[in-house]
Amino acid sequence: MTQTHDVPWWLLLLLFSIAAIQGSWIFLDAKKRSRFPWLWGLWGLTSIPTPLLVYLLVVRKVWRKRGT
């Protein structure tokens, strides 16, 4: 099993930064749309990129055609 000290510090910093940016963006967008911002924001901090993909599909509905 890989220990935390085996992972380079810059990789951990990068992953934490990406998770923080993702969680913040999801939280702010969900708050703007009144769609359970705390739930989405906290979930956005837990992993990368699953919460973002689910949010885009469920809340933003990126698959639907424009103008229909």
Sequence and secondary structure as in RCSB ss.txt:
>XXXX:A:sequence
MTQTHDVPWWLLLLLFSIAAIQGSWIFLDAKKRSRFPWLWGLWGLTSIPTPLLVYLLVVRKVWRKRGT
>XXXX:A:secstr
   GGGS HHHHHHHHHHHHHHHHHHHHHHHHTTS HHHHHHHHHHSSSHHHHHHHHHTS TTS TT 
